[in-house]
Every structure is written in structure tokens, then in C-alpha cells.
Amino acid sequence: MKSLSVISLGLLVTALTVFGCATTSDSGWVTLVDGAKGLENFNRIGDANWRAEGGAIVADKGKGGHLVTKNSYTNFQIRAEFYAETGTNSGIFIRATDPNKITATNAYEVNIYDLRPGPEFGTGAIVNFGRIPVPSSYKAAGKWNTFLITAKDTNLIVEFNGVQTVNIYDSKFASGPFTLQFGNHGKEPGGAIKWRKVQVKPL
């Protein structure tokens, strides 16, 4: 019986290694992106050329698009590690009310956009809701960065590289999936966005 249990456990570990998608840690964090792994944990909208490359999930071409989580979340935290270029237009959209059409008018957009016209809603802000000081010292280009996003009832908090940039109360959007964005600028292409770790923890 003991040897059979060991064999069964080994088979289970192998199955999880081969077929596992999202993984859950002891502290409750669910890992959706881990290096180049995790595209299967999202639905795609738009034509962004999402792919696994160089130890991350990357997009740098197309008119724009989103990776949309398959689950909805109400109260949660998101931890994300990302790399942006100077012209990158990206972000994490939370509590999206329409998973097939993601905009800053039907979700909270935690922005990654150093060169945004209207810099009060640039990198580290929540577009249309949570402003950052101008001129902004929050720049993402040319390095790996971290977001810690907390949504607890009406309280929304954003931390960018360990510094709190937004702490607001708003009740417009209560629940929904979150997304990882690759944006574009119309005539000028947006810079690449790379995600190497994305985790979520329901609260």
C-alpha cells in the first residue's frame, strides 16, 4: 500500500507538471504568468501578437489587444512584474464589465504609459479616476517594474515599484476579470510590453 501511494503521488505531481495551468501558493497567491508560461490562463481579444519569448509573455505588434483572465474577481490583490519601453502603452484593467470590449470607461485602467498626453493619468495612475502628481517621477521605460494593486470593496490602491501612487474610493465597477494590455498609438506603433510574473489573490 505504501509503495502504491508513493507511485500515485508521483503520477499526480507529473500530471500537474505537464498539464497544470495556474498554480496556487500556500499564501493564497494564484500564479497566472510565470516567466514564459501562462498564456493558456487568458482569453485574447484584439490582434496583439502575444507570445512566449525570452522568459516572459510579450507583445509588440498589432492594433492592440488584451489578455483577459478567465475568472472574475471582486476583492483581490494583483502582483505583476513587467518591462516597458519608452513608447509602451499598456496597463492592467481591473473589474472589467465587458470582457469582450475592454476600455477605460468600463473598467479601472491601472496605466503603464510614460508618454501619455494628460500625464496626470500616466504610469501608476488609474485613468479617469486616480491622478498622479505632475510632473511625474513614475517612469517604467527601460527596466523591470512591479505593480501591487489592491481592490477591496470601493478602495483601490496602486503601488508602483514599492511606492503608493493611488489610494482612492470609487464604486463604479464592482467586479469582473482583469486584463493585461498591449496598446498602440494609431499611426505610431506602441513599444513592447513584457510580463514575467502575474499573480492574483482573492481577498
C-alpha positions as CSV (number, residue, x, y, z in Angstrom):
1,M,0.0,0.0,0.0
2,K,2.8,2.4,0.9
3,S,4.6,1.9,-2.4
4,L,1.3,2.3,-4.3
5,S,0.7,5.6,-2.5
6,V,4.2,6.8,-3.5
7,I,3.5,5.9,-7.1
8,S,0.2,7.6,-7.1
9,L,1.7,10.7,-5.6
10,G,4.4,10.7,-8.2
11,L,1.9,10.4,-11.0
12,L,-0.1,13.3,-9.6
13,V,3.0,15.5,-9.5
14,T,3.8,14.5,-13.0
15,A,0.3,15.3,-14.2
16,L,0.3,18.7,-12.5
17,T,3.7,19.5,-14.1
18,V,2.6,18.6,-17.6
19,F,-1.0,19.7,-17.6
20,G,-1.1,22.3,-14.8
21,C,-2.0,25.9,-15.7
22,A,-2.5,28.4,-12.8
23,T,-0.8,27.4,-9.6
24,T,-1.7,28.3,-6.0
25,S,0.9,29.0,-3.3
26,D,0.4,28.4,0.4
27,S,-0.2,32.2,1.0
28,G,-3.2,32.2,-1.4
29,W,-1.5,33.7,-4.4
30,V,-2.5,32.2,-7.8
31,T,0.2,32.5,-10.4
32,L,-1.2,33.2,-13.9
33,V,2.1,34.2,-15.6
34,D,5.4,32.6,-14.6
35,G,8.2,33.5,-17.0
36,A,7.2,32.4,-20.4
37,K,4.4,30.2,-19.0
38,G,0.7,31.2,-18.7
39,L,-0.8,32.2,-22.0
40,E,-3.4,29.4,-21.6
41,N,-4.8,31.2,-18.5
42,F,-6.2,34.0,-20.5
43,N,-8.6,34.7,-23.4
44,R,-7.4,37.0,-26.1
45,I,-9.2,40.0,-27.6
46,G,-7.7,42.2,-30.3
47,D,-4.9,41.4,-32.6
48,A,-1.8,41.9,-30.4
49,N,0.9,39.3,-31.2
50,W,1.1,37.8,-27.7
51,R,3.8,35.1,-27.4
52,A,6.2,33.5,-25.0
53,E,9.7,34.9,-25.6
54,G,12.8,35.4,-23.6
55,G,11.4,34.3,-20.3
56,A,8.3,36.5,-20.5
57,I,4.9,36.9,-22.2
58,V,5.5,39.6,-24.9
59,A,3.5,41.7,-27.4
60,D,4.9,44.4,-29.7
61,K,2.7,44.4,-32.8
62,G,-0.9,44.8,-33.8
63,K,-3.5,47.5,-33.4
64,G,-3.8,46.5,-29.8
65,G,-5.3,43.8,-27.6
66,H,-5.8,42.3,-24.1
67,L,-5.1,39.1,-22.3
68,V,-8.3,38.6,-20.3
69,T,-8.5,36.4,-17.2
70,K,-11.0,33.5,-17.4
71,N,-12.2,34.2,-13.9
72,S,-13.9,37.3,-12.4
73,Y,-12.7,39.0,-9.2
74,T,-14.4,41.3,-6.7
75,N,-11.9,41.9,-3.8
76,F,-8.4,40.9,-4.7
77,Q,-4.7,41.9,-5.0
78,I,-2.6,41.6,-8.1
79,R,1.2,41.4,-8.2
80,A,2.8,41.9,-11.6
81,E,6.3,42.3,-12.9
82,F,6.7,44.0,-16.3
83,Y,9.1,45.6,-18.7
84,A,8.2,48.6,-20.8
85,E,9.9,50.6,-23.5
86,T,9.8,54.4,-23.9
87,G,6.8,54.3,-26.2
88,T,4.9,51.5,-24.4
89,N,1.2,52.0,-24.0
90,S,-0.1,49.3,-21.7
91,G,-1.7,48.6,-18.4
92,I,-3.8,46.3,-16.2
93,F,-7.5,46.8,-16.5
94,I,-9.4,45.6,-13.4
95,R,-13.1,44.8,-12.7
96,A,-13.9,44.8,-16.5
97,T,-17.6,44.9,-17.0
98,D,-17.5,43.6,-20.6
99,P,-14.7,41.0,-21.2
100,N,-15.1,41.3,-25.0
101,K,-14.6,45.1,-25.2
102,I,-12.1,46.5,-22.7
103,T,-11.9,50.2,-22.3
104,A,-11.1,52.8,-19.7
105,T,-14.8,53.6,-19.5
106,N,-15.9,50.1,-18.5
107,A,-13.0,49.1,-16.2
108,Y,-10.4,50.6,-14.0
109,E,-7.2,51.1,-16.0
110,V,-4.0,51.0,-14.0
111,N,-1.8,52.7,-16.5
112,I,1.6,52.0,-18.0
113,Y,2.2,54.9,-20.4
114,D,5.2,57.2,-19.6
115,L,4.4,59.5,-22.6
116,R,0.6,59.8,-22.1
117,P,-0.9,63.1,-23.2
118,G,-2.5,64.2,-20.0
119,P,0.3,63.0,-17.7
120,E,-1.8,63.1,-14.6
121,F,-3.1,59.7,-15.8
122,G,0.2,58.3,-16.9
123,T,2.2,55.4,-15.4
124,G,0.9,54.5,-12.0
125,A,-2.4,56.3,-12.3
126,I,-5.9,54.9,-12.7
127,V,-7.2,56.5,-15.9
128,N,-10.1,58.9,-15.3
129,F,-10.2,58.1,-11.5
130,G,-6.9,58.3,-9.7
131,R,-4.4,61.0,-10.7
132,I,-0.7,61.1,-10.0
133,P,1.3,64.3,-9.4
134,V,2.6,66.2,-12.4
135,P,5.4,66.3,-13.4
136,S,5.5,62.6,-12.7
137,S,8.5,60.8,-11.3
138,Y,6.9,57.4,-12.1
139,K,8.6,56.1,-15.2
140,A,8.6,52.5,-16.4
141,A,10.7,52.6,-19.5
142,G,13.8,50.6,-19.9
143,K,13.6,48.4,-16.8
144,W,11.6,45.7,-14.9
145,N,8.9,47.2,-12.7
146,T,6.4,45.9,-10.2
147,F,2.7,46.7,-9.6
148,L,0.8,45.8,-6.4
149,I,-2.8,46.5,-7.0
150,T,-5.4,46.2,-4.2
151,A,-9.2,46.3,-4.8
152,K,-11.2,45.9,-1.6
153,D,-14.8,47.0,-1.9
154,T,-14.7,50.6,-3.0
155,N,-11.0,51.2,-2.0
156,L,-8.5,51.0,-4.9
157,I,-4.7,51.2,-4.1
158,V,-1.8,51.1,-6.6
159,E,1.8,50.6,-5.6
160,F,4.4,51.1,-8.4
161,N,7.9,49.8,-7.6
162,G,7.0,49.9,-3.9
163,V,5.7,53.4,-3.8
164,Q,2.0,54.1,-3.4
165,T,0.7,56.2,-6.3
166,V,-3.1,56.0,-5.9
167,N,-5.4,55.4,-3.0
168,I,-9.0,56.2,-3.9
169,Y,-12.6,55.2,-3.2
170,D,-14.9,54.6,-6.1
171,S,-17.9,52.3,-6.6
172,K,-18.4,52.5,-10.4
173,F,-17.1,49.0,-11.2
174,A,-17.7,46.2,-8.6
175,S,-16.5,43.0,-10.2
176,G,-15.1,41.4,-13.3
177,P,-12.0,39.9,-14.9
178,F,-8.7,41.7,-15.2
179,T,-6.6,42.1,-18.3
180,L,-3.1,42.7,-19.5
181,Q,-3.0,45.3,-22.3
182,F,-0.8,45.9,-25.3
183,G,-1.8,49.3,-26.7
184,N,-0.9,51.1,-29.9
185,H,-1.0,54.8,-30.9
186,G,-2.6,54.7,-34.3
187,K,0.0,55.9,-36.8
188,E,2.9,55.3,-34.5
189,P,3.4,51.7,-33.0
190,G,3.4,51.3,-29.3
191,G,6.5,49.9,-27.6
192,A,6.8,46.3,-26.4
193,I,5.3,45.2,-23.1
194,K,6.7,42.1,-21.3
195,W,5.1,40.3,-18.4
196,R,7.2,37.8,-16.5
197,K,5.2,37.3,-13.3
198,V,1.4,37.9,-12.7
199,Q,-0.3,36.7,-9.6
200,V,-3.7,37.3,-8.1
201,K,-5.0,36.7,-4.6
202,P,-8.7,36.9,-3.8
203,L,-9.5,38.8,-0.6
